[in-house]
Amino acid sequence: MAPKLFRSLSVFASVVLPLFTLPVLQARADGSSLPDTAVPSLGNFVSQMIDGQARELRGVYVSNVLADLIVQQPGNDGTFVSTTPGVMTQFGPANSIGSIGLLAHNYLAGAVFGQLQQGQLVYLVYGDGHVVTYSISQFLRYQALDPENPYSNFVDLTNGAMMSATTLFNAAYGRPGDVVLQTCIDANGNPAWVRLFIVAEPYQSSSFMIEPDEAPSFLRTPGAR
């Protein structure tokens, strides 16, 4: 069965920044995008990310699935999510508890999250061409009882446990060293009915530098272009 496309995204920044009473979702474009083409090779993708900024996260790559830019949230606006195709947004509040959160609208970059599988490798690319590898380990799904409310309570669809937005934030992002991709699942007529979190853990402490189109052989995937 083909995976259902995701259509919206809600963010939990309000539980970290409780003084902000901002909309659940803000629609703002940032003007950055890659061409809407087939997924390139990792080496080619890295060459597009290099800008000399060694500490800046610039892109995320999964072979034959996605090759997306990463932009930062402006200032303390923890609800900002890019509305540009092919772009994910790094979730600022996740940094405070040690994880890397990547947000995507489920009708844009998040539309391919349904193709991701446990064990797939996720590559984070930094501005100097440095690449860090992660492996997908978990898929977490939580039903929002009040989908458009960032303070909603949630139900863990694995065990039926009820939790607050604060508890969910900590459960999803309180994973120091891990990468967490977040979007929503469209269900029961509501585009934000379920929050989906895809957790990827460091892969054998693997990090490396590569030159454009010179990825090591173990990174080359048949059919990748």
Secondary structure, DSSP 8 states (H G I E B T S, - for coil): ------------HHHHSTT----S-EEE-------S-S---HHHHHHHH-SS-TT-EEEEEETTTEEEEEEE--TT-TTEEE-STTEEEEEHHHHTTT-EEEE--TTTGGGGGGG--TT-EEEEEETTSEEEEEEEEEEEEEEESSTT-TT--EEETTT--EE-HHHHHHHHH--TT-EEEEEEEEETTEEEEEEEEEEEEEEEEEEEE--TT---GGG--TT--
